[in-house]
Amino acid sequence: MKKIVIIGGGFAGLNAAKFFGNAEGIRVTLIDGRNYHLFQPLLYQVAMAALSPAEIASPIRSILSHYSNIEVKQGYVREIDKAKNIITTEMHEYTFDYLILACGAQHSYFGNKKWEQHAPGLKTIEQATEIRRRVLSSFEKAEIEKDRNKQKKYLTFVIVGGGPTGVELAGAIGEMSRFTLAKDFREIDPKLTRIILVERGPRTLCSL
Ligand SMILES: Cc1cc2nc3c(=O)[nH]c(=O)nc-3n(C[C@H](O)[C@H](O)[C@H](O)COP(=O)(O)OP(=O)(O)OC[C@H]3O[C@@H](n4cnc5c(N)ncnc54)[C@H](O)[C@@H]3O)c2cc1C
């Protein structure tokens, strides 16, 4: 019996696990720091309050429950010992014959890590709900502000990075201000909303 350990239950890890699902002579252990698979492409909809977190998160256990040779463990992998074929989480050690790393990617602030406290990235539910909180509370402040110039300040949003996430987010804030704002907030003129998308490359969506 060969033991395969997969770290990460994102698209890559899940597909790798399914590939070996119910295969003879193979046991798979999928380990993820969280117990749900996150559908990242719709995170911006959570950030803009169009979807709730539960709509883009599904338990990894249920996704893989019909594969008898796959077990799912929650744990954050801290260490990999290549010589001994052991990985260590905060709770446990696992041995393996083959290891698949599917840990995903992290956002980059291009050397400006200190920006993170002012502008969270958009890779996790926590970050999406934090963006949602900040945007909605800015709308609320604009609603009670009588000074039009100050109102404008609360309704100005700057997004740094004109890749797919930045462009999607800019579009979603635009839609939100035109539809939600116009309907639910009585004191705000949606036309005051400004969305500034900053991109250092020659155009937006450079990577596509
Ligand atoms: C806002 C946004 C919009 C996007 N839109 C699109 C789109 O429209 N089309 C498209 O094709 N792609 C899109 N993408 C990209 C796509 O979502 C990613 O390429 C994809 O999710 C990457 O999958 P992955 O399995 O490599 O990593 P992830 O989905 O990031 O999964 C990695 C997993 O590993 C786990 N993990 C990480 N480190 C550890 C550790 N040390 N121990 C245990 N577990 C760990 C994490 O908890 C996570 O569950 C978008 C991404 C974002 C953020």
The ligand as an SDF file (V2000), in Angstrom:
LIG
                    3D

 53 58  0  0  0  0  0  0  0  0999 V2000
  -10.3640   36.9760   -6.0490 C   0  0  0  0  0  0  0  0  0  0  0  0
   -9.8910   35.8930   -6.9680 C   0  0  0  0  0  0  0  0  0  0  0  0
  -10.5410   35.6890   -8.1920 C   0  0  0  0  0  0  0  0  0  0  0  0
  -10.1140   34.6650   -9.0380 C   0  0  0  0  0  0  0  0  0  0  0  0
  -10.7690   34.4750  -10.2190 N   0  0  0  0  0  0  0  0  0  0  0  0
  -10.4210   33.4430  -11.0280 C   0  0  0  0  0  0  0  0  0  0  0  0
  -11.1250   33.1730  -12.2330 C   0  0  0  0  0  0  0  0  0  0  0  0
  -12.0910   33.8690  -12.5790 O   0  0  0  0  0  0  0  0  0  0  0  0
  -10.7070   32.1350  -13.0090 N   0  0  0  0  0  0  0  0  0  0  0  0
   -9.6550   31.3460  -12.6390 C   0  0  0  0  0  0  0  0  0  0  0  0
   -9.3120   30.3950  -13.3740 O   0  0  0  0  0  0  0  0  0  0  0  0
   -8.9590   31.5820  -11.5110 N   0  0  0  0  0  0  0  0  0  0  0  0
   -9.3180   32.6000  -10.6920 C   0  0  0  0  0  0  0  0  0  0  0  0
   -8.6090   32.8460   -9.5500 N   0  0  0  0  0  0  0  0  0  0  0  0
   -7.4370   32.0250   -9.2530 C   0  0  0  0  0  0  0  0  0  0  0  0
   -7.8230   30.6710   -8.6740 C   0  0  0  0  0  0  0  0  0  0  0  0
   -8.8040   30.8300   -7.6770 O   0  0  0  0  0  0  0  0  0  0  0  0
   -6.5590   30.0510   -8.1090 C   0  0  0  0  0  0  0  0  0  0  0  0
   -5.6460   29.8930   -9.1640 O   0  0  0  0  0  0  0  0  0  0  0  0
   -6.8440   28.7210   -7.4750 C   0  0  0  0  0  0  0  0  0  0  0  0
   -7.7460   28.8450   -6.3990 O   0  0  0  0  0  0  0  0  0  0  0  0
   -5.5400   28.1240   -6.9910 C   0  0  0  0  0  0  0  0  0  0  0  0
   -5.8360   26.8410   -6.5090 O   0  0  0  0  0  0  0  0  0  0  0  0
   -4.8020   26.0780   -5.5970 P   0  0  0  0  0  0  0  0  0  0  0  0
   -5.4090   24.7530   -5.2760 O   0  0  0  0  0  0  0  0  0  0  0  0
   -3.4670   26.1030   -6.2610 O   0  0  0  0  0  0  0  0  0  0  0  0
   -4.6410   26.9680   -4.2890 O   0  0  0  0  0  0  0  0  0  0  0  0
   -5.7200   27.4400   -3.2190 P   0  0  0  0  0  0  0  0  0  0  0  0
   -7.1190   27.4470   -3.7490 O   0  0  0  0  0  0  0  0  0  0  0  0
   -5.1720   28.7120   -2.6520 O   0  0  0  0  0  0  0  0  0  0  0  0
   -5.6740   26.2910   -2.1180 O   0  0  0  0  0  0  0  0  0  0  0  0
   -4.5540   26.1070   -1.2960 C   0  0  0  0  0  0  0  0  0  0  0  0
   -5.0220   25.3860   -0.0440 C   0  0  0  0  0  0  0  0  0  0  0  0
   -3.8750   25.0150    0.7020 O   0  0  0  0  0  0  0  0  0  0  0  0
   -4.1070   25.2600    2.0710 C   0  0  0  0  0  0  0  0  0  0  0  0
   -2.8110   25.4820    2.6900 N   0  0  0  0  0  0  0  0  0  0  0  0
   -1.8800   26.4040    2.3660 C   0  0  0  0  0  0  0  0  0  0  0  0
   -0.7790   26.2750    3.1400 N   0  0  0  0  0  0  0  0  0  0  0  0
   -1.0350   25.2270    3.9700 C   0  0  0  0  0  0  0  0  0  0  0  0
   -0.2920   24.5930    5.0090 C   0  0  0  0  0  0  0  0  0  0  0  0
    0.9480   24.9940    5.3380 N   0  0  0  0  0  0  0  0  0  0  0  0
   -0.8560   23.5450    5.6580 N   0  0  0  0  0  0  0  0  0  0  0  0
   -2.1010   23.1100    5.3480 C   0  0  0  0  0  0  0  0  0  0  0  0
   -2.8520   23.6770    4.3730 N   0  0  0  0  0  0  0  0  0  0  0  0
   -2.3220   24.7160    3.6970 C   0  0  0  0  0  0  0  0  0  0  0  0
   -5.0100   26.4890    2.1080 C   0  0  0  0  0  0  0  0  0  0  0  0
   -5.7720   26.5270    3.3190 O   0  0  0  0  0  0  0  0  0  0  0  0
   -5.8850   26.2590    0.8670 C   0  0  0  0  0  0  0  0  0  0  0  0
   -7.0890   25.5770    1.1760 O   0  0  0  0  0  0  0  0  0  0  0  0
   -9.0090   33.8480   -8.6720 C   0  0  0  0  0  0  0  0  0  0  0  0
   -8.3610   34.0580   -7.4460 C   0  0  0  0  0  0  0  0  0  0  0  0
   -8.8070   35.0510   -6.5910 C   0  0  0  0  0  0  0  0  0  0  0  0
   -8.0990   35.2360   -5.2690 C   0  0  0  0  0  0  0  0  0  0  0  0
  1  2  1  0
  2  3  1  0
  2 52  2  0
  3  4  2  0
  4  5  1  0
  4 50  1  0
  5  6  2  0
  6  7  1  0
  6 13  1  0
  7  8  2  0
  7  9  1  0
  9 10  1  0
 10 11  2  0
 10 12  1  0
 12 13  2  0
 13 14  1  0
 14 15  1  0
 14 50  1  0
 15 16  1  0
 16 17  1  0
 16 18  1  0
 18 19  1  0
 18 20  1  0
 20 21  1  0
 20 22  1  0
 22 23  1  0
 23 24  1  0
 24 25  2  0
 24 26  1  0
 24 27  1  0
 27 28  1  0
 28 29  2  0
 28 30  1  0
 28 31  1  0
 31 32  1  0
 32 33  1  0
 33 34  1  0
 33 48  1  0
 34 35  1  0
 35 36  1  0
 35 46  1  0
 36 37  1  0
 36 45  1  0
 37 38  2  0
 38 39  1  0
 39 40  1  0
 39 45  2  0
 40 41  1  0
 40 42  2  0
 42 43  1  0
 43 44  2  0
 44 45  1  0
 46 47  1  0
 46 48  1  0
 48 49  1  0
 50 51  2  0
 51 52  1  0
 52 53  1  0
M  END
$$$$
